[in-house]
Amino acid sequence: MGVLPAVLSALLAAALLSSGAGKLVSPHGLAEALGELTGARRPPPVALVRAVAAAEIALAVLAVFGQEHLLTLLLAALLGTGFAVVGVLGRLRASSLPCGCFGRSGSRSFGAWNVLAGAAILAWALVPALRETAYDQAVLLLALNTAMFVPVWANRRHLIVFVRGTMARERTET
């Protein structure tokens, strides 16, 4: 009992952690895409994108440790609704710029994937069966490992480049 909800929460945390970290490091892609979406002369401030990234990272932590807290559920509902609305608007307005949802690494524009992600987060917030609060340490360990493994796997291309560059620098310094 509790393995599937714990894994779902961990996958949610992993996706939010990965996207939040990507936005913190490279917020300009999302800012430009939002500027195109709204038709504004200038994109929204990078601070706004970083605030969304911070909210995603906070929800990632809360999804594993504080699932039934009112703040967790409100934040999940707010982010899920926001993602879905942006996806619908992107589809209706034929958004063409990459959304920047995971920093610069994404190539899709706003659309159906944003709606699906928003709906999944909203469902997690609204359906108690998708969240589990009473699981043993083994299940919690599985959830935490999943939350850490998925972002590493998703960013393996960047990590390989980083590790190779670091190793090359070490060879030239010695």
PAGUDO-303248 format. One record per residue (C-alpha): x, y, z; residue number from 1. Coordinates in steps of 0.1 Angstrom, whole numbers, plus 5000, padded with zeros to 4 digits. Each point is the difference from the previous one (the first is absolute). Layout:
PAGUDO-303248
{X:X | Y:Y | Z:Z | nr:NUM}
...
***
This chain:
PAGUDO-303248
{X:5000 | Y:5000 | Z:5000 | nr:1}
{X:5013 | Y:5034 | Z:4992 | nr:2}
{X:5026 | Y:4992 | Z:4974 | nr:3}
{X:4982 | Y:5014 | Z:4969 | nr:4}
{X:4990 | Y:5033 | Z:5016 | nr:5}
{X:5035 | Y:5004 | Z:5014 | nr:6}
{X:5015 | Y:4994 | Z:4966 | nr:7}
{X:4975 | Y:5024 | Z:4983 | nr:8}
{X:5009 | Y:5027 | Z:5026 | nr:9}
{X:5037 | Y:4993 | Z:4993 | nr:10}
{X:4995 | Y:5003 | Z:4963 | nr:11}
{X:4982 | Y:5032 | Z:5005 | nr:12}
{X:5028 | Y:5013 | Z:5022 | nr:13}
{X:5026 | Y:4989 | Z:4975 | nr:14}
{X:4983 | Y:5018 | Z:4971 | nr:15}
{X:4995 | Y:5031 | Z:5021 | nr:16}
{X:5035 | Y:4999 | Z:5013 | nr:17}
{X:5015 | Y:4996 | Z:4965 | nr:18}
{X:4978 | Y:5028 | Z:4985 | nr:19}
{X:5005 | Y:5023 | Z:5029 | nr:20}
{X:5038 | Y:4996 | Z:4999 | nr:21}
{X:5000 | Y:5005 | Z:4962 | nr:22}
{X:4980 | Y:5032 | Z:5003 | nr:23}
{X:5023 | Y:5013 | Z:5028 | nr:24}
{X:5031 | Y:4994 | Z:4979 | nr:25}
{X:4985 | Y:5012 | Z:4967 | nr:26}
{X:4969 | Y:5021 | Z:5004 | nr:27}
{X:5002 | Y:5019 | Z:4968 | nr:28}
{X:4984 | Y:4973 | Z:4978 | nr:29}
{X:4968 | Y:5000 | Z:5020 | nr:30}
{X:4999 | Y:5038 | Z:5003 | nr:31}
{X:5003 | Y:5003 | Z:4962 | nr:32}
{X:4973 | Y:4974 | Z:4994 | nr:33}
{X:4977 | Y:5017 | Z:5025 | nr:34}
{X:5006 | Y:5033 | Z:4982 | nr:35}
{X:4990 | Y:4985 | Z:4967 | nr:36}
{X:4970 | Y:4983 | Z:5016 | nr:37}
{X:4987 | Y:5033 | Z:5015 | nr:38}
{X:5010 | Y:5022 | Z:4971 | nr:39}
{X:5018 | Y:5023 | Z:5023 | nr:40}
{X:5028 | Y:5023 | Z:4986 | nr:41}
{X:5023 | Y:4987 | Z:5026 | nr:42}
{X:5001 | Y:4966 | Z:5017 | nr:43}
{X:4991 | Y:4998 | Z:5036 | nr:44}
{X:5028 | Y:5006 | Z:5025 | nr:45}
{X:5024 | Y:4971 | Z:5006 | nr:46}
{X:4993 | Y:5004 | Z:5037 | nr:47}
{X:4964 | Y:4988 | Z:4993 | nr:48}
{X:5013 | Y:4969 | Z:4982 | nr:49}
{X:5024 | Y:4993 | Z:5029 | nr:50}
{X:4971 | Y:5004 | Z:5025 | nr:51}
{X:4980 | Y:4974 | Z:4981 | nr:52}
{X:5032 | Y:4978 | Z:5001 | nr:53}
{X:5002 | Y:5005 | Z:5037 | nr:54}
{X:4964 | Y:4990 | Z:5004 | nr:55}
{X:5006 | Y:4969 | Z:4979 | nr:56}
{X:5029 | Y:4990 | Z:5022 | nr:57}
{X:4981 | Y:5007 | Z:5032 | nr:58}
{X:4971 | Y:4978 | Z:4987 | nr:59}
{X:5025 | Y:4973 | Z:4991 | nr:60}
{X:5012 | Y:4999 | Z:5036 | nr:61}
{X:4965 | Y:5002 | Z:5014 | nr:62}
{X:4987 | Y:4972 | Z:4977 | nr:63}
{X:5023 | Y:4976 | Z:5017 | nr:64}
{X:5000 | Y:5013 | Z:5036 | nr:65}
{X:4968 | Y:5020 | Z:5006 | nr:66}
{X:4974 | Y:4986 | Z:4977 | nr:67}
{X:4969 | Y:5008 | Z:5020 | nr:68}
{X:5010 | Y:5035 | Z:5011 | nr:69}
{X:4976 | Y:5026 | Z:4987 | nr:70}
{X:5029 | Y:5021 | Z:4985 | nr:71}
{X:5011 | Y:4969 | Z:4980 | nr:72}
{X:4965 | Y:4994 | Z:4986 | nr:73}
{X:4994 | Y:5037 | Z:4992 | nr:74}
{X:5034 | Y:5004 | Z:4983 | nr:75}
{X:4994 | Y:4968 | Z:4980 | nr:76}
{X:4966 | Y:5012 | Z:4989 | nr:77}
{X:5014 | Y:5035 | Z:4991 | nr:78}
{X:5029 | Y:4986 | Z:4980 | nr:79}
{X:4979 | Y:4973 | Z:4983 | nr:80}
{X:4973 | Y:5025 | Z:4990 | nr:81}
{X:5027 | Y:5025 | Z:4988 | nr:82}
{X:5017 | Y:4974 | Z:4979 | nr:83}
{X:4968 | Y:4988 | Z:4984 | nr:84}
{X:4988 | Y:5036 | Z:4992 | nr:85}
{X:5034 | Y:5008 | Z:4984 | nr:86}
{X:4997 | Y:4968 | Z:4980 | nr:87}
{X:4965 | Y:5008 | Z:4987 | nr:88}
{X:5010 | Y:5036 | Z:4992 | nr:89}
{X:5031 | Y:4988 | Z:4982 | nr:90}
{X:4979 | Y:4976 | Z:4979 | nr:91}
{X:4974 | Y:5027 | Z:4992 | nr:92}
{X:5026 | Y:5026 | Z:4991 | nr:93}
{X:5023 | Y:4976 | Z:4981 | nr:94}
{X:5030 | Y:5006 | Z:5022 | nr:95}
{X:5032 | Y:4994 | Z:4981 | nr:96}
{X:5029 | Y:5006 | Z:5024 | nr:97}
{X:5013 | Y:4972 | Z:5022 | nr:98}
{X:4982 | Y:5002 | Z:5033 | nr:99}
{X:5032 | Y:4999 | Z:5021 | nr:100}
{X:4981 | Y:4979 | Z:5026 | nr:101}
{X:5033 | Y:4982 | Z:5009 | nr:102}
{X:5023 | Y:5029 | Z:4993 | nr:103}
{X:5015 | Y:5001 | Z:4965 | nr:104}
{X:4999 | Y:4962 | Z:4996 | nr:105}
{X:4964 | Y:4998 | Z:4987 | nr:106}
{X:4990 | Y:5005 | Z:4964 | nr:107}
{X:4962 | Y:4998 | Z:5002 | nr:108}
{X:4978 | Y:5030 | Z:5000 | nr:109}
{X:4971 | Y:5006 | Z:5024 | nr:110}
{X:4972 | Y:4975 | Z:4993 | nr:111}
{X:4986 | Y:4966 | Z:5007 | nr:112}
{X:5030 | Y:4988 | Z:5022 | nr:113}
{X:4995 | Y:5030 | Z:5023 | nr:114}
{X:4963 | Y:4993 | Z:5003 | nr:115}
{X:5008 | Y:4963 | Z:5008 | nr:116}
{X:5026 | Y:5010 | Z:5026 | nr:117}
{X:4977 | Y:5025 | Z:5016 | nr:118}
{X:4971 | Y:4975 | Z:5001 | nr:119}
{X:5023 | Y:4974 | Z:5016 | nr:120}
{X:5011 | Y:5024 | Z:5027 | nr:121}
{X:4965 | Y:5012 | Z:5006 | nr:122}
{X:4988 | Y:4964 | Z:5002 | nr:123}
{X:5027 | Y:4992 | Z:5025 | nr:124}
{X:4988 | Y:5030 | Z:5021 | nr:125}
{X:4963 | Y:4991 | Z:4998 | nr:126}
{X:4999 | Y:4962 | Z:5003 | nr:127}
{X:5012 | Y:4988 | Z:5034 | nr:128}
{X:5005 | Y:4964 | Z:4987 | nr:129}
{X:5029 | Y:5013 | Z:4979 | nr:130}
{X:5018 | Y:5012 | Z:5031 | nr:131}
{X:5011 | Y:4978 | Z:5029 | nr:132}
{X:5010 | Y:5012 | Z:5034 | nr:133}
{X:5005 | Y:4967 | Z:5019 | nr:134}
{X:5028 | Y:4980 | Z:4984 | nr:135}
{X:5030 | Y:4983 | Z:5016 | nr:136}
{X:5036 | Y:5010 | Z:4996 | nr:137}
{X:5006 | Y:4977 | Z:4970 | nr:138}
{X:4973 | Y:5017 | Z:4980 | nr:139}
{X:5013 | Y:5034 | Z:5010 | nr:140}
{X:5035 | Y:4990 | Z:4990 | nr:141}
{X:4986 | Y:4988 | Z:4966 | nr:142}
{X:4982 | Y:5033 | Z:4996 | nr:143}
{X:5031 | Y:5021 | Z:5008 | nr:144}
{X:5022 | Y:4979 | Z:4977 | nr:145}
{X:4975 | Y:5004 | Z:4972 | nr:146}
{X:4998 | Y:5038 | Z:5006 | nr:147}
{X:5038 | Y:5002 | Z:4997 | nr:148}
{X:5005 | Y:4975 | Z:4972 | nr:149}
{X:4975 | Y:5014 | Z:4975 | nr:150}
{X:5016 | Y:5035 | Z:4998 | nr:151}
{X:5035 | Y:4985 | Z:4997 | nr:152}
{X:4988 | Y:4977 | Z:4972 | nr:153}
{X:4981 | Y:5029 | Z:4982 | nr:154}
{X:5032 | Y:5022 | Z:5001 | nr:155}
{X:5025 | Y:4972 | Z:4994 | nr:156}
{X:5011 | Y:5017 | Z:4967 | nr:157}
{X:5010 | Y:5032 | Z:5019 | nr:158}
{X:5016 | Y:4980 | Z:5028 | nr:159}
{X:5022 | Y:4980 | Z:4976 | nr:160}
{X:5012 | Y:5032 | Z:4984 | nr:161}
{X:5007 | Y:5015 | Z:5035 | nr:162}
{X:5019 | Y:4969 | Z:5012 | nr:163}
{X:5020 | Y:4997 | Z:4968 | nr:164}
{X:5010 | Y:5036 | Z:5002 | nr:165}
{X:5010 | Y:4997 | Z:5036 | nr:166}
{X:5021 | Y:4969 | Z:4993 | nr:167}
{X:5017 | Y:5017 | Z:4971 | nr:168}
{X:5008 | Y:5030 | Z:5022 | nr:169}
{X:5015 | Y:4978 | Z:5027 | nr:170}
{X:5022 | Y:4982 | Z:4974 | nr:171}
{X:5014 | Y:5033 | Z:4987 | nr:172}
{X:5006 | Y:5014 | Z:5035 | nr:173}
{X:5021 | Y:4970 | Z:5011 | nr:174}
***
